[in-house]
């Protein structure tokens, strides 16, 4: 599965808030697994694969490109709602 490898690449590059440029993730993936190819998973582009997994938030900013970060799983016992 692609998610653990992409997650590993993101973890190595992320800033304080977890966001990473998608291009940097692609470069890191090439270093971590030289045979990594999103087409193996049925997607022509890495961005399409990342979005399809549902495991990452995607932020597209005009002039700054695409950034991604790992979606944090909810904490056990959490209902996903914040307290007042």
VOSETI-880735 format. One record per atom (N, C-alpha, C): residue number from 1; chain; atom name; x, y, z. Coordinates in nm, 3 decimals, padded with zeros to 5 digits. Layout:
BEGIN
(site NUM; 'A'; 'CA'; (X; Y; Z))
...
//
This chain:
BEGIN
(site 1; 'A'; 'N'; (00.083; -00.119; 00.000))
(site 1; 'A'; 'CA'; (00.000; 00.000; 00.000))
(site 1; 'A'; 'C'; (00.088; 00.125; 00.000))
(site 2; 'A'; 'N'; (00.041; 00.229; -00.063))
(site 2; 'A'; 'CA'; (00.117; 00.351; -00.080))
(site 2; 'A'; 'C'; (00.118; 00.441; 00.042))
(site 3; 'A'; 'N'; (00.013; 00.437; 00.124))
(site 3; 'A'; 'CA'; (00.000; 00.532; 00.235))
(site 3; 'A'; 'C'; (00.119; 00.527; 00.332))
(site 4; 'A'; 'N'; (00.163; 00.411; 00.377))
(site 4; 'A'; 'CA'; (00.276; 00.412; 00.472))
(site 4; 'A'; 'C'; (00.402; 00.475; 00.415))
(site 5; 'A'; 'N'; (00.429; 00.452; 00.288))
(site 5; 'A'; 'CA'; (00.548; 00.510; 00.226))
(site 5; 'A'; 'C'; (00.534; 00.661; 00.209))
(site 6; 'A'; 'N'; (00.417; 00.705; 00.165))
(site 6; 'A'; 'CA'; (00.394; 00.849; 00.150))
(site 6; 'A'; 'C'; (00.398; 00.915; 00.287))
(site 7; 'A'; 'N'; (00.339; 00.851; 00.386))
(site 7; 'A'; 'CA'; (00.340; 00.904; 00.524))
(site 7; 'A'; 'C'; (00.484; 00.919; 00.573))
(site 8; 'A'; 'N'; (00.566; 00.821; 00.545))
(site 8; 'A'; 'CA'; (00.707; 00.826; 00.586))
(site 8; 'A'; 'C'; (00.778; 00.946; 00.522))
(site 9; 'A'; 'N'; (00.754; 00.967; 00.394))
(site 9; 'A'; 'CA'; (00.814; 01.080; 00.323))
(site 9; 'A'; 'C'; (00.766; 01.212; 00.383))
(site 10; 'A'; 'N'; (00.637; 01.222; 00.410))
(site 10; 'A'; 'CA'; (00.582; 01.345; 00.469))
(site 10; 'A'; 'C'; (00.644; 01.369; 00.606))
(site 11; 'A'; 'N'; (00.654; 01.265; 00.686))
(site 11; 'A'; 'CA'; (00.708; 01.278; 00.822))
(site 11; 'A'; 'C'; (00.851; 01.332; 00.819))
(site 12; 'A'; 'N'; (00.929; 01.292; 00.720))
(site 12; 'A'; 'CA'; (01.067; 01.336; 00.710))
(site 12; 'A'; 'C'; (01.079; 01.482; 00.666))
(site 13; 'A'; 'N'; (00.975; 01.535; 00.604))
(site 13; 'A'; 'CA'; (00.982; 01.670; 00.547))
(site 13; 'A'; 'C'; (00.894; 01.774; 00.616))
(site 14; 'A'; 'N'; (00.797; 01.730; 00.696))
(site 14; 'A'; 'CA'; (00.695; 01.820; 00.747))
(site 14; 'A'; 'C'; (00.750; 01.933; 00.833))
(site 15; 'A'; 'N'; (00.679; 02.047; 00.827))
(site 15; 'A'; 'CA'; (00.714; 02.161; 00.912))
(site 15; 'A'; 'C'; (00.633; 02.151; 01.041))
(site 16; 'A'; 'N'; (00.631; 02.257; 01.118))
(site 16; 'A'; 'CA'; (00.564; 02.255; 01.249))
(site 16; 'A'; 'C'; (00.417; 02.220; 01.242))
(site 17; 'A'; 'N'; (00.350; 02.263; 01.134))
(site 17; 'A'; 'CA'; (00.207; 02.233; 01.124))
(site 17; 'A'; 'C'; (00.177; 02.112; 01.035))
(site 18; 'A'; 'N'; (00.282; 02.044; 00.990))
(site 18; 'A'; 'CA'; (00.265; 01.919; 00.916))
(site 18; 'A'; 'C'; (00.254; 01.930; 00.766))
(site 19; 'A'; 'N'; (00.249; 02.052; 00.711))
(site 19; 'A'; 'CA'; (00.233; 02.069; 00.566))
(site 19; 'A'; 'C'; (00.365; 02.051; 00.493))
(site 20; 'A'; 'N'; (00.357; 01.985; 00.376))
(site 20; 'A'; 'CA'; (00.474; 01.958; 00.293))
(site 20; 'A'; 'C'; (00.437; 01.980; 00.147))
(site 21; 'A'; 'N'; (00.530; 02.039; 00.070))
(site 21; 'A'; 'CA'; (00.508; 02.056; -00.073))
(site 21; 'A'; 'C'; (00.504; 01.919; -00.141))
(site 22; 'A'; 'N'; (00.405; 01.899; -00.226))
(site 22; 'A'; 'CA'; (00.390; 01.770; -00.293))
(site 22; 'A'; 'C'; (00.513; 01.735; -00.375))
(site 23; 'A'; 'N'; (00.576; 01.833; -00.438))
(site 23; 'A'; 'CA'; (00.697; 01.807; -00.516))
(site 23; 'A'; 'C'; (00.809; 01.749; -00.431))
(site 24; 'A'; 'N'; (00.822; 01.801; -00.309))
(site 24; 'A'; 'CA'; (00.922; 01.749; -00.217))
(site 24; 'A'; 'C'; (00.893; 01.606; -00.176))
(site 25; 'A'; 'N'; (00.765; 01.576; -00.160))
(site 25; 'A'; 'CA'; (00.725; 01.438; -00.127))
(site 25; 'A'; 'C'; (00.764; 01.344; -00.241))
(site 26; 'A'; 'N'; (00.740; 01.389; -00.365))
(site 26; 'A'; 'CA'; (00.778; 01.307; -00.480))
(site 26; 'A'; 'C'; (00.927; 01.279; -00.485))
(site 27; 'A'; 'N'; (01.007; 01.381; -00.455))
(site 27; 'A'; 'CA'; (01.153; 01.363; -00.453))
(site 27; 'A'; 'C'; (01.195; 01.269; -00.341))
(site 28; 'A'; 'N'; (01.133; 01.284; -00.224))
(site 28; 'A'; 'CA'; (01.167; 01.197; -00.112))
(site 28; 'A'; 'C'; (01.127; 01.052; -00.141))
(site 29; 'A'; 'N'; (01.011; 01.034; -00.204))
(site 29; 'A'; 'CA'; (00.968; 00.899; -00.240))
(site 29; 'A'; 'C'; (01.069; 00.833; -00.334))
(site 30; 'A'; 'N'; (01.121; 00.910; -00.429))
(site 30; 'A'; 'CA'; (01.221; 00.856; -00.522))
(site 30; 'A'; 'C'; (01.346; 00.811; -00.447))
(site 31; 'A'; 'N'; (01.382; 00.883; -00.342))
(site 31; 'A'; 'CA'; (01.499; 00.845; -00.261))
(site 31; 'A'; 'C'; (01.470; 00.724; -00.173))
(site 32; 'A'; 'N'; (01.348; 00.717; -00.119))
(site 32; 'A'; 'CA'; (01.312; 00.607; -00.029))
(site 32; 'A'; 'C'; (01.285; 00.477; -00.103))
(site 33; 'A'; 'N'; (01.223; 00.488; -00.219))
(site 33; 'A'; 'CA'; (01.185; 00.369; -00.297))
(site 33; 'A'; 'C'; (01.196; 00.405; -00.445))
(site 34; 'A'; 'N'; (01.312; 00.377; -00.503))
(site 34; 'A'; 'CA'; (01.339; 00.421; -00.641))
(site 34; 'A'; 'C'; (01.238; 00.365; -00.742))
(site 35; 'A'; 'N'; (01.169; 00.258; -00.707))
(site 35; 'A'; 'CA'; (01.071; 00.199; -00.799))
(site 35; 'A'; 'C'; (00.928; 00.250; -00.774))
(site 36; 'A'; 'N'; (00.911; 00.346; -00.683))
(site 36; 'A'; 'CA'; (00.777; 00.399; -00.655))
(site 36; 'A'; 'C'; (00.724; 00.471; -00.778))
(site 37; 'A'; 'N'; (00.601; 00.437; -00.815))
(site 37; 'A'; 'CA'; (00.536; 00.499; -00.930))
(site 37; 'A'; 'C'; (00.386; 00.501; -00.903))
(site 38; 'A'; 'N'; (00.323; 00.620; -00.903))
(site 38; 'A'; 'CA'; (00.180; 00.625; -00.873))
(site 38; 'A'; 'C'; (00.096; 00.544; -00.972))
(site 39; 'A'; 'N'; (00.150; 00.519; -01.091))
(site 39; 'A'; 'CA'; (00.076; 00.439; -01.190))
(site 39; 'A'; 'C'; (00.057; 00.295; -01.144))
(site 40; 'A'; 'N'; (00.148; 00.249; -01.057))
(site 40; 'A'; 'CA'; (00.133; 00.115; -00.999))
(site 40; 'A'; 'C'; (00.003; 00.104; -00.921))
(site 41; 'A'; 'N'; (-00.043; 00.218; -00.868))
(site 41; 'A'; 'CA'; (-00.165; 00.223; -00.787))
(site 41; 'A'; 'C'; (-00.284; 00.277; -00.866))
(site 42; 'A'; 'N'; (-00.267; 00.287; -00.999))
(site 42; 'A'; 'CA'; (-00.378; 00.327; -01.085))
(site 42; 'A'; 'C'; (-00.396; 00.477; -01.104))
(site 43; 'A'; 'N'; (-00.291; 00.556; -01.075))
(site 43; 'A'; 'CA'; (-00.302; 00.701; -01.089))
(site 43; 'A'; 'C'; (-00.183; 00.756; -01.167))
(site 44; 'A'; 'N'; (-00.212; 00.846; -01.261))
(site 44; 'A'; 'CA'; (-00.106; 00.903; -01.344))
(site 44; 'A'; 'C'; (-00.018; 01.000; -01.265))
(site 45; 'A'; 'N'; (-00.076; 01.066; -01.165))
(site 45; 'A'; 'CA'; (-00.002; 01.167; -01.089))
(site 45; 'A'; 'C'; (-00.003; 01.135; -00.940))
(site 46; 'A'; 'N'; (00.105; 01.175; -00.873))
(site 46; 'A'; 'CA'; (00.115; 01.155; -00.729))
(site 46; 'A'; 'C'; (00.002; 01.226; -00.656))
(site 47; 'A'; 'N'; (-00.030; 01.347; -00.699))
(site 47; 'A'; 'CA'; (-00.138; 01.423; -00.634))
(site 47; 'A'; 'C'; (-00.271; 01.350; -00.639))
(site 48; 'A'; 'N'; (-00.300; 01.286; -00.750))
(site 48; 'A'; 'CA'; (-00.425; 01.209; -00.763))
(site 48; 'A'; 'C'; (-00.425; 01.092; -00.665))
(site 49; 'A'; 'N'; (-00.312; 01.024; -00.655))
(site 49; 'A'; 'CA'; (-00.301; 00.911; -00.563))
(site 49; 'A'; 'C'; (-00.319; 00.958; -00.418))
(site 50; 'A'; 'N'; (-00.252; 01.066; -00.382))
(site 50; 'A'; 'CA'; (-00.260; 01.118; -00.245))
(site 50; 'A'; 'C'; (-00.405; 01.152; -00.211))
(site 51; 'A'; 'N'; (-00.475; 01.219; -00.302))
(site 51; 'A'; 'CA'; (-00.615; 01.254; -00.276))
(site 51; 'A'; 'C'; (-00.702; 01.130; -00.264))
(site 52; 'A'; 'N'; (-00.681; 01.033; -00.349))
(site 52; 'A'; 'CA'; (-00.764; 00.912; -00.351))
(site 52; 'A'; 'C'; (-00.749; 00.830; -00.222))
(site 53; 'A'; 'N'; (-00.633; 00.834; -00.158))
(site 53; 'A'; 'CA'; (-00.614; 00.755; -00.036))
(site 53; 'A'; 'C'; (-00.705; 00.804; 00.077))
(site 54; 'A'; 'N'; (-00.736; 00.934; 00.078))
(site 54; 'A'; 'CA'; (-00.816; 00.990; 00.186))
(site 54; 'A'; 'C'; (-00.741; 01.006; 00.316))
(site 55; 'A'; 'N'; (-00.611; 00.972; 00.316))
(site 55; 'A'; 'CA'; (-00.531; 00.977; 00.438))
(site 55; 'A'; 'C'; (-00.460; 01.111; 00.457))
(site 56; 'A'; 'N'; (-00.474; 01.199; 00.357))
(site 56; 'A'; 'CA'; (-00.401; 01.326; 00.361))
(site 56; 'A'; 'C'; (-00.493; 01.443; 00.331))
(site 57; 'A'; 'N'; (-00.466; 01.555; 00.395))
(site 57; 'A'; 'CA'; (-00.532; 01.680; 00.360))
(site 57; 'A'; 'C'; (-00.454; 01.739; 00.243))
(site 58; 'A'; 'N'; (-00.523; 01.802; 00.150))
(site 58; 'A'; 'CA'; (-00.458; 01.861; 00.033))
(site 58; 'A'; 'C'; (-00.495; 02.009; 00.029))
(site 59; 'A'; 'N'; (-00.392; 02.093; 00.015))
(site 59; 'A'; 'CA'; (-00.413; 02.238; 00.007))
(site 59; 'A'; 'C'; (-00.350; 02.288; -00.122))
(site 60; 'A'; 'N'; (-00.434; 02.345; -00.208))
(site 60; 'A'; 'CA'; (-00.386; 02.402; -00.334))
(site 60; 'A'; 'C'; (-00.387; 02.554; -00.322))
(site 61; 'A'; 'N'; (-00.270; 02.615; -00.337))
(site 61; 'A'; 'CA'; (-00.257; 02.758; -00.323))
(site 61; 'A'; 'C'; (-00.203; 02.817; -00.453))
(site 62; 'A'; 'N'; (-00.278; 02.909; -00.515))
(site 62; 'A'; 'CA'; (-00.229; 02.970; -00.638))
(site 62; 'A'; 'C'; (-00.091; 03.033; -00.617))
(site 63; 'A'; 'N'; (00.001; 03.000; -00.706))
(site 63; 'A'; 'CA'; (00.135; 03.054; -00.697))
(site 63; 'A'; 'C'; (00.228; 02.982; -00.602))
(site 64; 'A'; 'N'; (00.173; 02.893; -00.519))
(site 64; 'A'; 'CA'; (00.255; 02.820; -00.421))
(site 64; 'A'; 'C'; (00.247; 02.669; -00.442))
(site 65; 'A'; 'N'; (00.158; 02.625; -00.526))
(site 65; 'A'; 'CA'; (00.149; 02.483; -00.556))
(site 65; 'A'; 'C'; (00.061; 02.404; -00.461))
(site 66; 'A'; 'N'; (00.087; 02.275; -00.456))
(site 66; 'A'; 'CA'; (00.008; 02.181; -00.377))
(site 66; 'A'; 'C'; (00.088; 02.138; -00.255))
(site 67; 'A'; 'N'; (00.023; 02.143; -00.140))
(site 67; 'A'; 'CA'; (00.083; 02.098; -00.015))
(site 67; 'A'; 'C'; (-00.009; 01.993; 00.047))
(site 68; 'A'; 'N'; (00.052; 01.899; 00.115))
(site 68; 'A'; 'CA'; (-00.026; 01.793; 00.180))
(site 68; 'A'; 'C'; (00.019; 01.776; 00.324))
(site 69; 'A'; 'N'; (-00.069; 01.719; 00.404))
(site 69; 'A'; 'CA'; (-00.032; 01.675; 00.538))
(site 69; 'A'; 'C'; (-00.118; 01.556; 00.575))
(site 70; 'A'; 'N'; (-00.063; 01.474; 00.663))
(site 70; 'A'; 'CA'; (-00.129; 01.354; 00.708))
(site 70; 'A'; 'C'; (-00.247; 01.391; 00.796))
(site 71; 'A'; 'N'; (-00.361; 01.328; 00.773))
(site 71; 'A'; 'CA'; (-00.477; 01.350; 00.859))
(site 71; 'A'; 'C'; (-00.454; 01.272; 00.988))
(site 72; 'A'; 'N'; (-00.459; 01.344; 01.098))
(site 72; 'A'; 'CA'; (-00.441; 01.279; 01.228))
(site 72; 'A'; 'C'; (-00.565; 01.198; 01.262))
(site 73; 'A'; 'N'; (-00.547; 01.071; 01.297))
(site 73; 'A'; 'CA'; (-00.664; 00.993; 01.338))
(site 73; 'A'; 'C'; (-00.721; 01.048; 01.468))
(site 74; 'A'; 'N'; (-00.852; 01.037; 01.487))
(site 74; 'A'; 'CA'; (-00.911; 01.086; 01.612))
(site 74; 'A'; 'C'; (-00.856; 01.009; 01.731))
(site 75; 'A'; 'N'; (-00.844; 01.079; 01.842))
(site 75; 'A'; 'CA'; (-00.795; 01.014; 01.964))
(site 75; 'A'; 'C'; (-00.900; 00.918; 02.015))
(site 76; 'A'; 'N'; (-00.859; 00.806; 02.075))
(site 76; 'A'; 'CA'; (-00.956; 00.710; 02.130))
(site 76; 'A'; 'C'; (-01.050; 00.779; 02.229))
(site 77; 'A'; 'N'; (-01.177; 00.751; 02.216))
(site 77; 'A'; 'CA'; (-01.277; 00.810; 02.303))
(site 77; 'A'; 'C'; (-01.324; 00.945; 02.258))
(site 78; 'A'; 'N'; (-01.263; 00.997; 02.150))
(site 78; 'A'; 'CA'; (-01.301; 01.128; 02.097))
(site 78; 'A'; 'C'; (-01.414; 01.111; 01.997))
(site 79; 'A'; 'N'; (-01.509; 01.203; 02.001))
(site 79; 'A'; 'CA'; (-01.618; 01.196; 01.903))
(site 79; 'A'; 'C'; (-01.594; 01.292; 01.789))
(site 80; 'A'; 'N'; (-01.473; 01.354; 01.784))
(site 80; 'A'; 'CA'; (-01.439; 01.444; 01.677))
(site 80; 'A'; 'C'; (-01.487; 01.587; 01.697))
(site 81; 'A'; 'N'; (-01.563; 01.609; 01.806))
(site 81; 'A'; 'CA'; (-01.614; 01.744; 01.833))
(site 81; 'A'; 'C'; (-01.527; 01.812; 01.937))
(site 82; 'A'; 'N'; (-01.506; 01.941; 01.919))
(site 82; 'A'; 'CA'; (-01.428; 02.014; 02.017))
(site 82; 'A'; 'C'; (-01.519; 02.059; 02.131))
(site 83; 'A'; 'N'; (-01.459; 02.072; 02.247))
(site 83; 'A'; 'CA'; (-01.534; 02.114; 02.365))
(site 83; 'A'; 'C'; (-01.541; 02.266; 02.368))
(site 84; 'A'; 'N'; (-01.649; 02.321; 02.422))
(site 84; 'A'; 'CA'; (-01.662; 02.468; 02.428))
(site 84; 'A'; 'C'; (-01.564; 02.531; 02.525))
//
